[in-house]
Amino acid sequence: MAKLKNLFGEPPFYMPFPSSPNLPSSFQSTIEKGFSFSGESLHSGQKCEVSLAPSKENTGIRFYNTDYPEHGFFSLSPACLLPGNLATIIAHPEHPEARISTTEHFLAALRAFELDNLDITVSGGEIPIQDGCAAFFSQKLAQAGRKELPAKRKWIKILQEVHIAHEGAETALFPSEYPQFQIEIDFPAPAIGKQGMSCFLDADFFTKEIAPARTFVNADQLEQLRQMGLIKGGTLDNALVVDGDKIVNPEGTRYPNEFARHKLLDAIGDLYCAGLPILGRFSGKKSGHNINRMLLQKLFSDSHNYEIVEAPPLYLPSSLKD
């Protein structure tokens, strides 16, 4: 565990706290105006459509799979998470067939833009892959605008360390006075190798530094994934393909550590499945969707791990409080 605890703040992983930080709002929010979008899904290759509508305070993030209209809306929470290592899959807790797959990039954008209350309708059972990252979703949310609501924002405050180790991967949550995320990855392919990334989350930083980081796959895994009936909508336009020490995509990577940035993007989306933003520090080492889901399960298995609090008016590192 020492490596997880000490990773934050060590080059090349550390991203300094901005001198004029954009502090999270103390109030709940929704979008100013609803919007819709459509596109091809990553795994089924089918066209999917998504509509977002504003909702009232204390409604939460709610999803509705139109392929199962009889089941209605369900609220985003750990109870709706299904096992999966290649995507974050959510479903109606009482009707798991009403599932929605590949939600992680979309959820990460909702979290970064501090959106607490939305009614989201999905047809096709999957969030469209779009550009393979969260840049498209960030652009749409910025255009829709954020509307504050007359209720204090709620957070899940981490009270003590929560740690999971599974099949060579580790994730942990630690108490912190502000939201932090950090990732370390290590892949055999020389084109990826060992990378890290950390951040204090806000919409501006997310849009510039995290959202454009694309999903990725090893070239030698492509045929196996296709035989499993997956990645039918995958192209070089929505994924980085790695072949040993080479990047197959002609344009190469957008950042020297784009792979770590994308894993951080995934983790932000996975953790928003808690149903509320987390006030604490997340650390991941070789982590993925499945172990992130396990971390949330362990977090909520013991009420001593957390408490629900209203947003404090200010939570800055002590060096910035004066």
KEKE-3310 file (N, C-alpha, C; in steps of 0.2 Angstrom, whole numbers, plus 5000, padded with zeros to 4 digits):
npx = (5004:5011:5015:5004:4999:5010:5011:5004:5009:5022:5033:5032:5019:5012:5000:5000:4991:4979:4983:4972:4960:4945:4932:4921:4904:4892:4880:4866:4864:4857:4855:4854:4846:4838:4845:4849:4857:4865:4873:4885:4886:4900:4902:4890:4889:4877:4866:4863:4853:4853:4845:4844:4837:4832:4831:4823:4829:4837:4833:4842:4854:4846:4841:4834:4829:4824:4821:4815:4802:4793:4799:4803:4811:4828:4838:4855:4867:4877:4870:4865:4875:4883:4894:4909:4923:4927:4919:4908:4894:4877:4861:4843:4840:4831:4828:4838:4840:4837:4848:4862:4875:4893:4895:4905:4913:4904:4898:4909:4910:4898:4901:4912:4907:4899:4886:4871:4857:4847:4837:4839:4837:4839:4841:4844:4852:4865:4878:4883:4899:4905:4918:4927:4932:4929:4927:4917:4905:4908:4908:4895:4888:4894:4888:4875:4873:4874:4863:4860:4852:4840:4845:4857:4872:4876:4888:4899:4908:4924:4929:4938:4952:4949:4952:4956:4963:4966:4969:4982:4980:4976:4966:4961:4953:4955:4954:4951:4952:4948:4943:4952:4961:4971:4981:4991:4998:5004:5009:5014:5016:5028:5024:5016:5019:5025:5015:5008:4996:4988:4975:4966:4950:4941:4929:4935:4949:4946:4941:4951:4962:4959:4947:4949:4957:4959:4951:4959:4967:4975:4983:4984:4973:4962:4955:4951:4942:4932:4927:4921:4910:4911:4916:4911:4908:4920:4934:4948:4945:4939:4947:4963:4975:4987:5002:5014:5028:5023:5011:4996:4987:4988:4989:4995:4998:4988:4993:5009:5006:4994:4987:4987:4979:4967:4963:4962:4951:4941:4940:4935:4922:4918:4917:4908:4896:4893:4883:4883:4895:4912:4920:4936:4951:4956:4965:4973:4980:4985:4972:4955:4938:4931:4937:4936:4922:4921:4928:4919:4908:4914:4917:4903:4900:4902:4897:4905:4915:4912:4902:4887:4888:4884:4890:4905:4908:4921:4935:4950:4968:4978:4988:4983:4973:4975)
npy = (4994:5006:5011:5016:5025:5035:5039:5051:5067:5064:5066:5058:5061:5070:5084:5101:5110:5122:5140:5148:5141:5133:5132:5119:5120:5124:5121:5111:5105:5106:5104:5118:5117:5104:5091:5080:5066:5055:5040:5028:5012:5006:4992:4984:4989:4995:5008:5020:5031:5045:5055:5070:5077:5092:5091:5091:5097:5086:5075:5067:5057:5050:5035:5029:5015:5014:5002:4994:4998:4996:4996:5008:5023:5022:5025:5032:5022:5012:5000:4998:4994:4982:4967:4969:4971:4977:4988:5000:4995:4998:4995:4993:4990:4980:4974:4967:4965:4977:4985:4997:5000:5004:5016:5024:5035:5045:5047:5051:5064:5070:5070:5079:5091:5094:5090:5085:5082:5074:5068:5054:5047:5032:5023:5008:5002:5006:5018:5029:5027:5038:5049:5041:5045:5058:5070:5074:5073:5082:5094:5095:5096:5108:5117:5115:5121:5125:5124:5131:5124:5126:5119:5112:5105:5087:5076:5062:5059:5053:5043:5034:5024:5014:4999:4989:4974:4965:4952:4957:4971:4987:4997:5011:5022:5037:5048:5065:5083:5088:5084:5071:5063:5049:5039:5025:5015:5000:4993:4978:4981:4991:5003:5009:5005:5011:5022:5037:5048:5062:5072:5087:5088:5098:5106:5113:5109:5095:5096:5100:5092:5079:5074:5073:5061:5045:5029:5013:4999:4983:4977:4963:4959:4961:4952:4941:4949:4952:4940:4937:4944:4958:4975:4979:4992:4998:5009:5017:5030:5031:5024:5021:5010:4999:4992:4982:4991:5002:5014:5012:5021:5034:5048:5047:5049:5060:5065:5063:5054:5048:5036:5033:5045:5042:5030:5037:5045:5035:5030:5041:5042:5029:5030:5039:5032:5030:5038:5050:5064:5060:5065:5064:5055:5046:5032:5022:5008:4999:4998:4994:4994:4984:4981:4994:4995:4985:4992:5002:4994:4989:5001:5005:4994:4996:5007:5015:5019:5030:5046:5055:5072:5089:5101:5108:5126:5129:5120:5119:5116:5118:5127:5136:5142:5154)
npz = (5000:5002:4990:4983:4992:4992:4979:4974:4971:4967:4954:4938:4939:4946:4945:4947:4959:4953:4953:4954:4958:4952:4961:4967:4966:4979:4978:4972:4955:4938:4920:4909:4897:4889:4878:4864:4857:4845:4839:4834:4843:4853:4856:4852:4839:4834:4831:4843:4854:4864:4876:4886:4900:4910:4928:4944:4960:4971:4964:4958:4947:4934:4924:4909:4900:4885:4878:4886:4891:4901:4914:4918:4925:4933:4947:4947:4956:4967:4967:4955:4947:4936:4934:4924:4914:4902:4900:4909:4916:4918:4926:4929:4945:4949:4938:4929:4915:4909:4904:4902:4893:4892:4899:4905:4900:4897:4910:4917:4911:4916:4930:4930:4926:4936:4938:4945:4945:4933:4920:4910:4895:4886:4871:4863:4872:4875:4877:4865:4857:4851:4850:4857:4869:4881:4875:4866:4874:4884:4876:4872:4885:4889:4880:4884:4896:4914:4927:4943:4957:4970:4982:4994:4989:4990:4996:4996:5009:5012:5026:5031:5026:5012:5003:4989:4983:4968:4957:4954:4952:4960:4970:4979:4992:5000:5015:5011:5010:4998:4981:4974:4961:4955:4945:4941:4928:4920:4906:4896:4882:4874:4868:4877:4891:4907:4915:4922:4930:4938:4946:4952:4952:4940:4929:4919:4919:4917:4904:4896:4899:4902:4896:4881:4880:4873:4872:4872:4864:4863:4848:4846:4853:4846:4837:4846:4854:4844:4841:4852:4850:4852:4851:4839:4834:4834:4828:4821:4822:4835:4844:4851:4844:4849:4844:4849:4850:4843:4838:4830:4825:4813:4817:4830:4848:4858:4870:4879:4890:4887:4888:4902:4906:4900:4907:4920:4916:4914:4928:4935:4929:4933:4947:4949:4949:4962:4965:4970:4971:4976:4990:4993:4991:4977:4972:4960:4954:4940:4938:4933:4926:4933:4946:4951:4952:4962:4972:4976:4981:4992:4999:5002:5010:5024:5035:5043:5034:5027:5026:5022:5017:5017:5004:5009:5011:5007:5002:5002:4999:5014:5012:5003:5009:5016)
capx = (5000:5015:5016:4997:4999:5015:5011:5002:5014:5028:5034:5029:5012:5008:4998:5000:4984:4979:4983:4965:4956:4938:4929:4915:4898:4889:4872:4865:4863:4855:4857:4849:4842:4839:4847:4849:4863:4865:4879:4886:4889:4906:4902:4885:4889:4871:4864:4860:4851:4852:4842:4845:4832:4833:4826:4823:4834:4836:4831:4848:4855:4841:4842:4828:4831:4817:4820:4811:4798:4789:4803:4804:4818:4831:4843:4862:4869:4881:4865:4864:4881:4884:4901:4911:4929:4928:4914:4904:4887:4872:4855:4838:4842:4826:4827:4845:4839:4836:4855:4865:4883:4898:4893:4910:4915:4898:4897:4914:4909:4893:4904:4917:4903:4895:4878:4868:4850:4846:4833:4843:4834:4844:4838:4849:4856:4872:4880:4887:4906:4907:4926:4931:4934:4923:4927:4911:4901:4910:4906:4888:4886:4895:4883:4868:4874:4873:4858:4860:4845:4839:4847:4864:4875:4878:4895:4901:4915:4928:4931:4944:4955:4946:4957:4955:4968:4963:4973:4988:4978:4974:4962:4959:4950:4958:4951:4954:4948:4946:4943:4959:4961:4977:4982:4997:4997:5010:5008:5019:5018:5032:5021:5012:5024:5023:5013:5004:4992:4984:4972:4961:4945:4936:4927:4940:4954:4944:4939:4957:4968:4957:4942:4952:4961:4955:4951:4964:4967:4981:4981:4983:4967:4956:4952:4947:4936:4927:4924:4916:4904:4912:4920:4909:4909:4927:4938:4954:4942:4937:4951:4970:4977:4994:5005:5020:5031:5020:5004:4993:4984:4992:4991:4998:4994:4987:4997:5013:5003:4987:4984:4985:4974:4961:4962:4959:4944:4937:4939:4931:4915:4916:4916:4901:4891:4891:4877:4885:4902:4916:4925:4941:4957:4956:4971:4972:4986:4983:4965:4950:4931:4929:4940:4933:4916:4922:4930:4912:4905:4918:4915:4897:4898:4903:4895:4911:4919:4909:4896:4884:4888:4883:4896:4907:4909:4927:4939:4957:4974:4979:4993:4979:4967:4976)
capy = (5000:5012:5014:5019:5031:5040:5041:5057:5072:5062:5067:5063:5060:5076:5090:5105:5113:5129:5146:5151:5135:5133:5128:5116:5123:5122:5120:5106:5108:5102:5107:5124:5115:5097:5090:5073:5065:5048:5038:5020:5010:5002:4984:4981:4992:4998:5015:5022:5038:5047:5062:5072:5082:5094:5088:5095:5096:5079:5069:5063:5055:5044:5033:5025:5011:5013:4995:4990:5004:4994:4996:5015:5026:5020:5030:5029:5020:5006:4995:4997:4992:4975:4966:4970:4973:4981:4993:5001:4993:4999:4992:4994:4985:4975:4971:4968:4965:4984:4987:5002:4998:5009:5023:5027:5042:5050:5048:5056:5071:5073:5072:5084:5097:5095:5089:5081:5080:5073:5062:5052:5042:5029:5018:5004:4999:5008:5025:5029:5028:5044:5050:5036:5048:5062:5077:5076:5074:5089:5100:5095:5099:5115:5120:5115:5125:5122:5128:5129:5123:5128:5114:5111:5099:5082:5073:5056:5060:5047:5044:5030:5021:5008:4997:4983:4972:4960:4950:4962:4978:4989:5003:5014:5028:5040:5054:5071:5089:5090:5078:5070:5056:5047:5032:5022:5009:4997:4988:4975:4985:4997:5010:5011:5005:5013:5029:5040:5054:5064:5078:5089:5088:5103:5105:5116:5104:5089:5097:5101:5088:5072:5072:5071:5055:5040:5022:5010:4992:4980:4974:4956:4957:4963:4946:4938:4953:4952:4933:4938:4949:4965:4981:4980:4999:5001:5011:5021:5036:5031:5021:5020:5003:4998:4986:4982:4998:5006:5016:5011:5027:5038:5054:5045:5050:5067:5067:5058:5049:5048:5030:5034:5049:5038:5026:5041:5046:5029:5030:5046:5039:5023:5032:5043:5027:5030:5041:5057:5065:5058:5069:5060:5054:5040:5030:5016:5005:4994:4997:4994:4995:4979:4983:5000:4992:4981:4997:5005:4989:4989:5007:5005:4989:4998:5014:5018:5021:5037:5049:5060:5078:5095:5103:5114:5132:5130:5115:5120:5114:5123:5132:5141:5145:5160)
capz = (5000:5002:4983:4982:4997:4991:4972:4973:4972:4964:4947:4933:4940:4950:4942:4953:4960:4950:4958:4955:4957:4951:4967:4966:4968:4985:4976:4967:4948:4932:4914:4907:4892:4887:4872:4862:4852:4843:4837:4834:4850:4853:4856:4847:4833:4832:4832:4849:4855:4871:4877:4893:4902:4916:4933:4950:4965:4975:4960:4956:4940:4933:4917:4907:4894:4881:4875:4892:4894:4907:4920:4920:4927:4939:4949:4947:4962:4966:4966:4948:4943:4934:4933:4918:4914:4896:4900:4915:4914:4924:4925:4934:4951:4950:4931:4926:4908:4906:4905:4898:4893:4890:4902:4909:4897:4898:4917:4919:4910:4921:4936:4930:4925:4943:4936:4950:4943:4926:4917:4904:4891:4881:4866:4860:4877:4875:4876:4859:4858:4848:4848:4861:4875:4883:4872:4863:4879:4887:4872:4873:4891:4890:4876:4887:4902:4920:4931:4950:4960:4977:4987:4995:4985:4994:4994:5000:5012:5015:5033:5032:5020:5009:4999:4986:4978:4965:4951:4952:4952:4967:4970:4986:4993:5006:5017:5009:5010:4991:4977:4970:4957:4953:4942:4938:4924:4918:4901:4893:4876:4875:4867:4883:4897:4914:4915:4928:4930:4944:4945:4956:4946:4939:4922:4914:4918:4913:4897:4892:4900:4903:4891:4875:4880:4870:4874:4868:4864:4859:4841:4846:4856:4842:4834:4851:4855:4839:4841:4858:4848:4855:4847:4832:4832:4835:4823:4822:4824:4842:4849:4850:4843:4850:4841:4852:4851:4838:4838:4823:4822:4810:4821:4836:4854:4860:4876:4881:4894:4885:4891:4909:4906:4899:4913:4925:4914:4916:4935:4936:4927:4937:4954:4949:4950:4969:4965:4973:4970:4982:4993:4995:4986:4973:4969:4956:4951:4935:4939:4928:4928:4938:4952:4953:4955:4969:4977:4978:4985:4999:5002:5005:5015:5031:5036:5046:5029:5024:5028:5017:5020:5012:5002:5013:5007:5004:5004:4998:5003:5019:5009:4999:5013:5019)
cpx = (5004:5015:5009:4997:5004:5015:5009:5007:5021:5028:5035:5021:5008:5006:4997:4993:4984:4979:4977:4960:4948:4935:4923:4909:4895:4882:4872:4863:4859:4857:4851:4844:4843:4842:4848:4855:4862:4872:4880:4889:4896:4906:4896:4886:4883:4870:4861:4858:4851:4849:4843:4840:4833:4829:4827:4828:4832:4833:4836:4849:4850:4842:4835:4830:4824:4816:4816:4807:4794:4792:4804:4811:4821:4837:4850:4864:4873:4876:4864:4870:4882:4891:4902:4918:4931:4923:4911:4897:4883:4866:4850:4840:4837:4825:4833:4845:4839:4843:4857:4872:4887:4896:4898:4912:4910:4897:4903:4913:4903:4896:4908:4913:4898:4888:4876:4861:4849:4841:4836:4839:4838:4840:4844:4853:4863:4873:4884:4894:4908:4915:4930:4934:4928:4923:4920:4905:4902:4908:4899:4885:4888:4890:4876:4868:4872:4868:4858:4853:4845:4840:4854:4866:4877:4884:4895:4908:4918:4931:4937:4946:4951:4950:4955:4961:4965:4967:4978:4986:4976:4970:4961:4956:4953:4954:4955:4949:4945:4946:4949:4958:4969:4977:4989:4995:5004:5008:5014:5021:5022:5029:5017:5017:5021:5021:5009:5001:4988:4981:4968:4956:4941:4934:4932:4946:4952:4943:4946:4962:4965:4952:4944:4955:4957:4956:4956:4963:4973:4979:4980:4977:4961:4952:4948:4941:4930:4924:4920:4910:4905:4915:4917:4909:4915:4931:4944:4951:4940:4941:4958:4971:4984:4996:5012:5023:5028:5013:5001:4990:4989:4994:4994:4994:4993:4991:5003:5011:4996:4983:4982:4979:4967:4959:4959:4952:4939:4935:4935:4923:4913:4914:4910:4895:4889:4885:4877:4892:4906:4920:4931:4946:4956:4963:4970:4979:4984:4976:4961:4943:4929:4931:4937:4926:4916:4924:4923:4908:4908:4916:4909:4895:4899:4902:4900:4916:4918:4904:4894:4884:4886:4889:4898:4908:4916:4931:4945:4962:4975:4984:4989:4974:4968:4975)
cpy = (5006:5015:5018:5026:5037:5042:5048:5062:5070:5063:5060:5063:5066:5081:5095:5108:5120:5134:5149:5146:5137:5129:5125:5120:5120:5120:5114:5109:5103:5105:5113:5121:5108:5097:5082:5072:5057:5046:5030:5018:5006:4995:4981:4983:4995:5005:5016:5029:5039:5054:5064:5078:5085:5091:5092:5093:5089:5074:5064:5061:5049:5042:5029:5022:5010:5007:4991:4996:5002:4995:5003:5017:5022:5025:5027:5028:5014:5000:4993:4995:4984:4974:4967:4973:4977:4987:4994:5000:4994:4996:4993:4988:4979:4971:4972:4968:4972:4987:4993:5001:5004:5016:5027:5034:5047:5052:5052:5063:5074:5074:5078:5091:5098:5095:5084:5078:5080:5067:5060:5046:5039:5023:5015:5001:5001:5015:5025:5031:5035:5045:5045:5039:5052:5069:5079:5077:5081:5095:5101:5098:5106:5119:5120:5120:5122:5127:5126:5128:5125:5123:5113:5104:5094:5078:5066:5057:5054:5048:5040:5026:5015:5006:4990:4981:4965:4958:4955:4969:4980:4996:5005:5020:5031:5046:5060:5077:5091:5084:5077:5063:5055:5040:5031:5016:5007:4992:4985:4979:4991:5003:5013:5011:5007:5021:5031:5046:5056:5071:5080:5091:5095:5103:5108:5111:5098:5090:5097:5096:5080:5070:5070:5064:5049:5033:5019:5002:4989:4977:4967:4954:4958:4957:4942:4942:4953:4945:4933:4942:4956:4969:4981:4987:5002:5003:5015:5028:5037:5027:5021:5012:5003:4991:4986:4989:5003:5008:5016:5017:5032:5045:5053:5047:5058:5070:5061:5052:5048:5041:5030:5039:5046:5034:5031:5043:5041:5029:5035:5044:5033:5025:5036:5038:5026:5034:5049:5058:5063:5063:5065:5059:5047:5038:5023:5014:4999:4993:4997:4995:4990:4980:4989:4999:4989:4986:5000:5000:4989:4995:5007:4999:4990:5005:5018:5021:5028:5040:5054:5067:5083:5098:5109:5120:5132:5124:5116:5117:5119:5128:5137:5144:5152:5166)
cpz = (5000:4995:4982:4986:4994:4983:4971:4975:4970:4957:4944:4934:4943:4945:4947:4953:4957:4955:4959:4953:4956:4956:4965:4969:4975:4984:4971:4960:4943:4926:4912:4902:4890:4880:4870:4857:4851:4840:4837:4841:4848:4852:4852:4840:4830:4834:4839:4850:4862:4871:4885:4894:4909:4921:4939:4955:4969:4971:4959:4949:4939:4925:4916:4900:4890:4878:4880:4895:4900:4914:4922:4922:4933:4940:4949:4954:4962:4965:4959:4944:4942:4933:4925:4918:4908:4896:4907:4913:4920:4921:4930:4939:4951:4943:4927:4918:4905:4908:4900:4899:4891:4892:4904:4906:4898:4906:4920:4917:4914:4927:4935:4929:4931:4942:4941:4949:4936:4925:4911:4901:4886:4877:4863:4865:4878:4874:4870:4860:4856:4847:4853:4867:4877:4880:4869:4868:4883:4883:4872:4879:4892:4886:4880:4893:4908:4924:4938:4952:4968:4983:4988:4991:4991:4992:4999:5003:5015:5022:5035:5026:5018:5003:4996:4982:4975:4958:4949:4951:4959:4966:4978:4986:5000:5008:5013:5009:5003:4987:4973:4966:4955:4950:4940:4934:4922:4913:4898:4886:4877:4873:4872:4889:4903:4913:4921:4926:4936:4943:4951:4951:4946:4931:4917:4913:4915:4906:4893:4893:4901:4897:4884:4874:4878:4873:4870:4869:4860:4853:4842:4850:4852:4839:4840:4853:4850:4839:4847:4856:4851:4850:4840:4829:4832:4829:4825:4824:4831:4846:4846:4849:4844:4848:4844:4854:4847:4840:4831:4820:4819:4814:4828:4842:4855:4866:4877:4885:4893:4888:4898:4910:4905:4904:4919:4923:4916:4924:4937:4935:4932:4944:4955:4950:4957:4970:4967:4972:4977:4984:4997:4990:4983:4971:4966:4953:4947:4936:4933:4931:4933:4945:4955:4956:4962:4974:4980:4982:4992:5003:5006:5010:5022:5031:5040:5040:5026:5028:5023:5021:5014:5010:5007:5008:5004:5006:4999:5002:5008:5016:5005:5003:5016:5014)
residu = (MET:ALA:LYS:LEU:LYS:ASN:LEU:PHE:GLY:GLU:PRO:PRO:PHE:TYR:MET:PRO:PHE:PRO:SER:SER:PRO:ASN:LEU:PRO:SER:SER:PHE:GLN:SER:THR:ILE:GLU:LYS:GLY:PHE:SER:PHE:SER:GLY:GLU:SER:LEU:HIS:SER:GLY:GLN:LYS:CYS:GLU:VAL:SER:LEU:ALA:PRO:SER:LYS:GLU:ASN:THR:GLY:ILE:ARG:PHE:TYR:ASN:THR:ASP:TYR:PRO:GLU:HIS:GLY:PHE:PHE:SER:LEU:SER:PRO:ALA:CYS:LEU:LEU:PRO:GLY:ASN:LEU:ALA:THR:ILE:ILE:ALA:HIS:PRO:GLU:HIS:PRO:GLU:ALA:ARG:ILE:SER:THR:THR:GLU:HIS:PHE:LEU:ALA:ALA:LEU:ARG:ALA:PHE:GLU:LEU:ASP:ASN:LEU:ASP:ILE:THR:VAL:SER:GLY:GLY:GLU:ILE:PRO:ILE:GLN:ASP:GLY:CYS:ALA:ALA:PHE:PHE:SER:GLN:LYS:LEU:ALA:GLN:ALA:GLY:ARG:LYS:GLU:LEU:PRO:ALA:LYS:ARG:LYS:TRP:ILE:LYS:ILE:LEU:GLN:GLU:VAL:HIS:ILE:ALA:HIS:GLU:GLY:ALA:GLU:THR:ALA:LEU:PHE:PRO:SER:GLU:TYR:PRO:GLN:PHE:GLN:ILE:GLU:ILE:ASP:PHE:PRO:ALA:PRO:ALA:ILE:GLY:LYS:GLN:GLY:MET:SER:CYS:PHE:LEU:ASP:ALA:ASP:PHE:PHE:THR:LYS:GLU:ILE:ALA:PRO:ALA:ARG:THR:PHE:VAL:ASN:ALA:ASP:GLN:LEU:GLU:GLN:LEU:ARG:GLN:MET:GLY:LEU:ILE:LYS:GLY:GLY:THR:LEU:ASP:ASN:ALA:LEU:VAL:VAL:ASP:GLY:ASP:LYS:ILE:VAL:ASN:PRO:GLU:GLY:THR:ARG:TYR:PRO:ASN:GLU:PHE:ALA:ARG:HIS:LYS:LEU:LEU:ASP:ALA:ILE:GLY:ASP:LEU:TYR:CYS:ALA:GLY:LEU:PRO:ILE:LEU:GLY:ARG:PHE:SER:GLY:LYS:LYS:SER:GLY:HIS:ASN:ILE:ASN:ARG:MET:LEU:LEU:GLN:LYS:LEU:PHE:SER:ASP:SER:HIS:ASN:TYR:GLU:ILE:VAL:GLU:ALA:PRO:PRO:LEU:TYR:LEU:PRO:SER:SER:LEU:LYS:ASP)
# end
